[in-house]
Amino acid sequence: MFEYAPISLWEQDFSGIKSLFDGLRLQGIRSFESYLNEHPDFVDECMGKIIVLNVNQQTLSMLKAKSKKNLLANLEKVFRDGMRHHMREELLALWNGDMEWSGEGVNYALDGKAVEIILHWRILPESESTWERVLVTIEDVTLRKEAERRYQNLFEAAPISLWQEDYSALKIYFDSLRGEGVTDLRAHLEEHPEIVMHCAGLLKVVDVNHKTLELFGAASKKQLLQNLDQVFRDDMSEHFSEELVDLWNGKLAYERDGINYSLSGDPINIHLELRVMPGYEQDFSWVQVAIHDMTARKKAEEYLRYLGTHDVMTGMYNRTYFEEVLSGLESRRQDPISIIIADLNGLKSVNDSFGHHAGDSLIRRAAEVLKAACDPNFAAARIGGDEFSIIMPDTNESIAVETLERIRALIALNNKYYRDPELSISLGYCTSQPGLSLEKVINLADDAMYKNKADHHKRRATDR
């Protein structure tokens, strides 16, 4: 059974090590670990005292030995280098009186290749006082270790942020809530919003990869893991609460957009993919999280949205947005709604006299005035070449008139700070009434503007 066992078996004699230990005790050594720190060569001395009495066939195969004689004659090639680390641990166990020990380590085959091993030894009965017979088993885990390193390398070098996390404390908390009679987590979170961040504190980050450090601006894993409260905060609670509800309802893999924060405080738009790994569905102890940085895409989307809703020259909303707002207000009609129509006076003559550059500058000046006169809930838009509109939800006629007067005051102020051409704007307004469509309100405001423009031209003619 010994000879043909499918695992490497060794029969060894540790009595030489015991003799060395007895000598140290006689010298009064009490802290063996301190002694090893001061005398690191003692490990090599102990290794040299191990006598191999016998090995089986699996041992010869594992260590590429032609025969037992060949192996025993070359033990210095087997027990060297990387073995010293686990040998130190074995010696500490022996010094403390342990009769058996298990651990991982390295031996070397006779062809020079490292063999990564799981080693277990036990001092056999009737040898406890002498250590003359010790049974050693060695399992070759080189392939498994190589696979683990390949996986770790893939994890570390992945081009996206990867997180290995442990959600087992969250699972225990969920179970406790169920025990208290909670059946609807969403409703429970709405009633107790503080629970969201409590749950975030239950998650344990086991490991992150290099891309994660780069994404969140961390110099090391230690720095990141010590500052997770800076990463998971504020706006993240909204999407995290949805993740909690998914997990509660048994959805163990999902994707979601959200917000995290770099250690410098900058928000990071993310697309998160989470999966409770197969085999860990009952305790959530292994969760893989992938985070894609969507910040650049979000900025591009916001820019495209801006271009689609804003006038490039003035920065005001454009006609498309103006019509969207009107449609929305009409569909959920809530009077009063006031609308101002504004039209530049004399733009053609400015273009003819000073050039289109001057005309463009005048349009931008008009936009500055109109935007400055608007409350935050108003929508000021350029709806034509020299035509503008201000939509004012929840605004009665008196406030509309005040806004008109504010615009006129700002026009006068603007003309004090700019040379010719003079900024002049014709204005008209109308306030909605029940049964009056917003399209009709615009028409009436437009009529009022044209009346103001006609009055302006009359005054100019009179002045001449």
C-alpha positions in Angstrom: 0.0 0.0 0.0 2.9 2.4 0.8 4.7 1.6 -2.4 1.9 2.1 -4.8 -0.2 4.7 -3.1 -1.4 7.4 -5.6 0.2 10.2 -3.6 3.8 10.9 -2.7 4.7 9.2 0.6 7.9 9.6 2.6 9.1 7.9 5.8 11.5 10.3 7.5 13.5 10.6 10.7 13.4 14.0 12.5 15.5 12.8 15.5 18.4 15.0 14.4 16.2 18.0 14.6 15.0 17.0 18.0 18.6 16.8 19.2 19.3 20.3 17.9 16.1 21.5 19.7 17.2 19.8 23.0 20.5 21.6 22.8 18.8 25.0 22.4 16.6 24.3 25.3 19.6 23.4 27.5 21.1 26.8 26.4 18.0 28.5 27.9 16.4 29.5 24.5 12.8 30.4 25.2 11.7 32.3 22.0 12.5 30.0 19.1 11.2 32.5 16.6 13.5 35.2 17.9 16.4 32.7 17.7 15.5 31.9 14.1 15.5 35.7 13.3 18.9 36.0 14.7 20.2 32.7 13.3 18.6 32.2 9.9 21.2 29.5 9.0 19.7 27.3 11.7 16.9 26.4 9.2 19.5 25.0 6.8 21.1 23.1 9.6 17.8 21.4 10.5 17.1 20.6 6.9 20.4 18.8 6.8 19.4 16.7 9.8 16.3 15.1 8.1 16.9 11.5 7.2 14.7 10.0 4.4 14.1 6.3 5.3 11.9 5.4 2.4 9.8 6.9 -0.5 7.2 5.3 -2.7 6.9 5.1 -6.5 4.7 8.2 -6.8 7.5 10.2 -5.2 10.0 9.0 -7.8 7.6 9.9 -10.6 6.8 13.3 -9.2 10.5 14.3 -8.6 11.8 12.7 -11.9 14.0 10.3 -10.1 15.2 7.1 -11.8 15.3 5.1 -8.6 15.1 5.5 -4.8 18.9 5.4 -4.8 19.0 8.2 -7.4 16.6 10.3 -5.3 18.3 9.7 -1.9 21.7 10.6 -3.4 20.4 13.9 -4.6 18.2 15.2 -1.7 20.1 18.5 -1.6 18.6 19.2 -5.0 15.1 18.5 -3.7 15.2 20.4 -0.4 16.5 23.9 -1.2 15.7 27.5 -2.0 11.9 28.0 -1.8 11.6 25.1 0.7 13.2 27.2 3.4 10.1 29.3 4.0 7.8 26.4 4.8 10.5 24.6 6.6 10.7 27.5 9.0 7.0 27.1 9.7 7.4 23.4 10.3 10.2 24.0 12.8 8.1 26.5 14.7 5.3 23.9 14.9 7.8 21.2 16.1 9.2 23.5 18.8 5.7 24.2 20.0 5.1 20.5 20.5 2.8 19.9 17.5 2.8 16.3 16.3 1.5 17.1 12.8 1.6 20.0 10.4 0.1 20.9 7.0 1.1 23.7 4.7 2.0 24.7 1.2 5.6 24.9 -0.1 8.1 24.1 -2.8 10.3 21.1 -3.5 12.4 20.6 -6.6 12.5 17.8 -9.1 15.8 16.4 -10.1 15.5 18.1 -13.5 15.6 21.4 -11.6 11.9 22.3 -12.0 10.1 23.6 -9.0 7.3 21.5 -7.7 4.6 23.3 -5.8 3.2 21.1 -3.0 0.8 20.7 -0.2 2.7 18.9 2.5 1.4 17.1 5.6 3.5 15.3 8.1 2.7 13.4 11.3 5.0 12.0 13.9 3.9 8.3 14.2 2.8 6.7 17.4 5.6 5.4 19.6 7.9 8.0 18.1 6.6 11.1 19.9 9.5 11.2 22.2 12.3 10.6 19.6 10.8 11.8 16.3 12.5 8.8 14.6 9.5 8.0 12.4 7.6 10.7 10.6 5.1 10.0 7.8 5.0 12.7 5.1 2.5 13.1 2.3 3.1 15.4 -0.6 0.5 16.5 -3.1 1.8 18.0 -6.3 -0.4 21.2 -6.9 1.9 22.8 -9.5 -0.8 22.7 -12.3 -3.4 24.1 -9.9 -1.1 26.9 -8.8 -0.3 27.7 -12.4 -4.0 27.9 -13.2 -4.5 30.2 -10.2 -1.6 32.4 -11.4 -3.1 32.5 -14.9 -6.4 33.5 -13.5 -4.8 36.1 -11.2 -2.8 37.5 -14.2 -6.0 37.7 -16.3 -7.8 39.4 -13.4 -4.9 41.9 -12.8 -4.4 42.7 -16.5 -8.1 42.9 -17.5 -8.8 46.2 -19.4 -11.9 46.9 -17.2 -12.2 47.4 -13.4 -12.7 44.1 -11.7 -13.7 43.5 -8.0 -13.8 40.3 -6.0 -16.3 40.9 -3.2 -17.9 39.0 -0.3 -21.6 39.7 0.2 -22.1 37.0 2.9 -22.7 39.6 5.6 -25.4 41.2 3.4 -27.0 37.7 2.9 -27.1 37.2 6.7 -28.7 40.7 7.1 -31.3 39.8 4.4 -32.1 36.6 6.3 -32.6 38.6 9.5 -35.0 41.0 7.8 -37.0 38.1 6.5 -37.1 36.7 10.0 -38.5 40.0 11.2 -41.3 39.7 8.7 -40.0 42.0 5.9 -41.3 40.8 2.5 -41.0 43.9 0.3 -37.5 45.3 0.5 -38.2 48.2 -1.8 -41.0 49.4 0.5 -38.8 48.8 3.6 -36.0 50.9 2.1 -38.4 53.7 1.3 -39.4 53.7 4.9 -35.9 53.3 6.2 -33.5 54.9 3.7 -30.6 54.8 6.1 -30.5 51.0 5.5 -29.0 51.5 2.0 -25.7 52.8 3.3 -25.8 50.3 6.2 -25.9 47.5 3.6 -23.1 49.1 1.6 -21.0 48.8 4.8 -21.6 45.1 5.0 -19.9 44.4 1.7 -16.3 43.2 1.9 -13.9 43.9 -1.0 -11.5 40.9 -1.3 -9.5 42.1 -4.2 -9.4 44.6 -7.1 -7.3 44.7 -10.2 -4.8 47.3 -11.6 -7.4 48.9 -13.8 -9.5 49.6 -10.7 -6.6 51.5 -9.1 -6.1 53.5 -12.3 -9.9 54.3 -12.6 -10.3 55.5 -9.0 -6.9 57.3 -8.7 -5.5 55.0 -6.0 -1.8 54.5 -5.6 -2.2 51.0 -4.1 -4.9 48.4 -3.2 -4.4 49.3 0.4 -5.1 53.0 -0.2 -8.2 52.2 -2.2 -9.6 49.6 0.3 -9.0 52.0 3.2 -11.0 54.8 1.5 -14.0 53.0 0.1 -16.3 55.4 1.9 -15.0 58.0 -0.6 -15.8 55.8 -3.5 -19.3 54.6 -2.5 -21.3 57.7 -1.4 -23.9 60.3 -2.4 -25.5 59.5 -5.7 -24.5 55.8 -5.7 -27.2 55.1 -3.1 -29.9 55.4 -5.8 -28.5 52.6 -8.0 -27.2 50.6 -5.1 -30.7 50.4 -3.6 -31.9 48.9 -6.9 -29.1 46.3 -6.7 -30.2 45.4 -3.2 -33.8 44.9 -4.4 -32.6 42.7 -7.2 -30.5 40.5 -4.9 -33.4 40.3 -2.4 -35.7 39.1 -5.2 -33.3 36.4 -6.3 -31.8 38.2 -9.3 -28.1 37.1 -8.9 -26.8 38.7 -12.1 -27.6 42.1 -13.5 -26.3 45.3 -15.1 -26.9 48.8 -14.2 -25.6 52.4 -14.7 -24.6 54.5 -11.7 -22.2 56.8 -10.1 -19.0 56.1 -8.1 -16.3 58.6 -7.1 -12.5 58.7 -7.5 -10.3 59.3 -4.5 -9.9 62.9 -5.7 -13.6 63.4 -5.4 -14.5 63.4 -9.2 -17.8 61.6 -10.1 -17.3 58.6 -12.4 -20.2 57.4 -14.5 -20.2 53.7 -14.5 -21.9 50.7 -16.1 -21.8 47.9 -13.5 -22.1 44.2 -14.1 -22.6 42.0 -11.0 -22.8 38.3 -10.7 -23.0 36.0 -7.7 -20.6 33.3 -8.8 -22.0 29.7 -9.4 -21.9 27.6 -6.3 -22.2 30.7 -4.0 -25.9 31.4 -4.4 -26.7 30.4 -0.8 -24.3 32.6 1.0 -23.2 35.3 -1.5 -19.5 34.8 -0.4 -18.1 35.3 -3.9 -19.4 38.1 -6.0 -17.7 39.3 -9.2 -18.2 42.9 -10.1 -17.1 44.5 -13.4 -17.1 48.3 -13.8 -16.9 50.0 -17.1 -16.0 53.7 -17.1 -18.8 55.5 -19.0 -17.7 59.0 -18.1 -16.4 59.9 -21.6 -19.5 58.4 -23.3 -21.8 60.2 -20.9 -20.1 63.5 -21.6 -20.4 62.8 -25.4 -24.1 62.0 -25.0 -24.6 65.1 -22.9 -22.8 67.1 -25.6 -24.9 65.7 -28.3 -27.9 66.3 -26.3 -26.7 69.9 -25.8 -26.2 70.3 -29.5 -29.6 68.9 -30.2 -31.3 71.3 -27.8 -29.2 74.5 -27.9 -28.4 77.2 -30.4 -24.6 77.1 -31.0 -24.2 80.8 -31.6 -26.0 82.0 -28.4 -26.0 79.0 -26.0 -29.8 79.5 -25.7 -32.2 76.7 -26.2 -33.1 76.1 -29.9 -36.5 75.8 -31.7 -36.5 72.0 -31.3 -36.3 72.3 -27.5 -38.8 75.2 -27.5 -41.3 73.0 -29.2 -40.6 70.0 -26.9 -41.3 72.2 -23.9 -44.5 73.6 -25.4 -45.7 70.1 -26.2 -45.0 68.9 -22.7 -46.7 71.9 -21.1 -49.7 71.4 -23.3 -50.0 67.7 -22.4 -50.0 68.4 -18.7 -51.6 71.8 -18.9 -51.5 73.9 -15.7 -52.3 77.5 -16.1 -51.1 80.2 -16.0 -48.3 80.0 -18.5 -46.9 83.2 -20.0 -44.9 83.5 -23.2 -42.7 86.4 -24.4 -41.8 86.8 -28.0 -38.8 89.0 -28.8 -37.4 90.2 -32.1 -34.3 92.2 -32.8 -34.8 95.6 -34.4 -32.7 96.7 -37.4 -30.6 93.5 -37.8 -30.6 93.8 -41.6 -29.4 97.3 -41.6 -26.6 96.3 -39.1 -25.6 93.5 -41.4 -25.6 95.8 -44.4 -23.7 98.6 -42.7 -21.3 96.8 -40.4 -21.2 93.3 -41.8 -22.6 89.9 -40.6 -19.9 89.7 -37.9 -21.5 92.7 -36.2 -25.0 91.2 -36.8 -23.9 88.0 -35.1 -22.5 90.0 -32.2 -25.8 91.8 -31.8 -27.7 88.5 -31.7 -25.4 87.2 -29.0 -25.9 90.5 -27.0 -29.7 90.0 -27.2 -29.3 86.4 -26.0 -27.2 87.7 -23.0 -29.9 90.1 -22.0 -32.8 87.6 -22.4 -31.0 84.8 -20.4 -30.1 87.3 -17.7 -33.7 88.3 -17.3 -34.9 84.8 -16.9 -35.8 82.9 -13.7 -34.2 79.4 -13.4 -37.6 77.7 -14.3 -38.0 79.8 -17.5 -36.9 78.5 -20.9 -35.3 81.1 -23.2 -34.9 80.0 -26.8 -33.7 81.4 -30.1 -36.5 80.2 -32.4 -35.4 82.0 -35.6 -32.6 84.2 -37.0 -33.4 87.2 -35.0 -36.4 85.9 -33.1 -36.5 84.7 -29.5 -39.0 83.4 -27.1 -39.3 82.9 -23.3 -41.6 80.2 -21.9 -42.6 81.0 -18.3 -44.5 78.1 -16.6 -46.6 78.9 -13.5 -46.3 82.6 -14.3 -49.2 85.1 -14.2 -49.5 88.4 -16.2 -48.0 90.6 -13.5 -44.8 88.6 -13.4 -44.7 88.5 -17.2 -44.9 92.3 -17.2 -42.1 92.5 -14.6 -40.0 90.2 -16.7 -40.6 92.5 -19.8 -39.5 95.5 -17.8 -36.4 93.7 -16.6 -35.5 92.9 -20.2 -35.9 96.6 -21.2 -33.7 97.7 -18.2 -31.1 95.2 -19.2 -31.2 96.4 -22.8 -30.4 99.9 -21.7 -27.6 98.6 -19.4 -26.2 96.5 -22.3 -26.0 99.6 -24.6 -23.9 101.4 -22.0 -21.2 98.8 -22.2 -21.1 98.3 -26.0 -20.4 100.6 -28.8 -22.6 100.8 -31.9 -24.6 99.2 -33.2 -27.4 99.8 -30.6 -29.2 96.8 -29.2 -33.0 97.2 -29.7 -35.6 94.5 -29.2 -39.3 94.5 -29.8 -41.2 92.6 -27.1 -44.7 91.1 -26.8 -46.3 88.7 -24.3 -49.4 86.8 -23.6 -50.6 84.8 -20.6 -52.7 81.6 -21.0 -56.2 81.2 -20.0 -58.4 78.0 -19.8 -59.6 77.0 -23.2 -56.8 79.0 -25.0 -54.2 76.7 -26.7 -50.5 77.5 -26.2 -50.3 77.9 -30.0 -52.8 80.7 -29.7 -50.9 82.2 -26.8 -47.8 82.3 -29.0 -49.8 84.0 -31.8 -51.1 86.6 -29.5 -47.7 87.3 -28.0 -46.4 87.5 -31.6 -49.1 90.0 -32.4 -48.1 92.1 -29.4 -44.5 92.0 -30.4 -45.3 93.2 -33.9 -47.4 96.0 -32.4 -44.3 97.0 -30.3 -42.1 96.8 -33.4 -44.5 99.1 -35.3 -44.4 101.6 -32.4 -40.7 101.4 -32.5 -40.5 102.2 -36.2 -43.0 105.1 -35.7 -40.8 106.6 -32.9 -37.7 106.2 -35.1 -39.5 108.0 -38.0 -40.6 110.8 -35.7 -37.1 111.2 -34.3 -35.8 111.7 -37.8 
